[in-house]
């Protein structure tokens, strides 16, 4: 099975602490590396997680609070110093475009590669990126400024060849792709071997949803229904539900309600308030509603 891994670079919220970095993740899916949010310190965390800088092709920013985007210009500058030549694609709310271009013009010279900015309409659930192996969809969220999450879906792969059948019928390597795409095989004696005998089912397509920052949205489960892993912010516990409502954040219990209603495979909690020295209180609240809940932490890796 092709890799589909989520690397947690930071899972804290806005106030810096010695325990957590602010929001950023790297997702390795098949042959590509993409980033979700890019807070201050992200490029240092990227070095620690041993994902190659040169493989990163797309960065998706949820909103323009500093704990989700202050690291972007520093990382862009570093990529230039490292001799990057491949275009870097930035997907973000439209307001970031002129701000980022001003930073690039002021802080970088002869960058050596192109930055292509793609404005995202945070009010729409839509495909914002697609290639031969994945799609990335925007998820409208409700925060104090225009915000969206992102849903990464793997496209269905081809079936697997039954090696013993290939060997038995002495099928040449040049025909394997045709068989994966549905072709039957005709032997020298004219026997037609149906495709169903030559292949076995493809691996199921996988999906990952990243939802931060947002207040509890009772209908969010409809968009993220059935995803393998849901990351949903859990800034507060129920003891601070008034702050959650005031600042348009969610509690761990509310995150678990979304996971439960969506029937997801696994819930990841993050974006913790700095007031919690032990996030297990958040985990315990979530598990009361959705048992398959997990805390994120820096350098943790989750297989989708």
Buried (B, 14 or more C-beta within 10 A) or exposed (E): EEEBBBBBBBBBBBEBBEBBBBBBBBBBBBEBBBBBBBBBBBBBBBEEBEBEBEEBBBBBBBBBBEBBBBBBBBBBBBBBEEEBEEEBBBBBBEBBBEBBEEBBEEEBEEBEEEBEBBBBBBEEBEEBBEEEBBBBBBBBBEBEEBBBBBBBBBEEBBBEBBEEBBEEBEBEEEEBEEBBEEBEBEEEEEEEBEBEEBBEEEBEBBBBBBBBBBBBBEEBBEBBEEBBBBBBBBBBBBEBBEBBBEBBBBBBBBBBBBBBBBEBBBBBBBBBBBBBEEBEEBBEBBBEBBEBBBBBBBEBEBEB
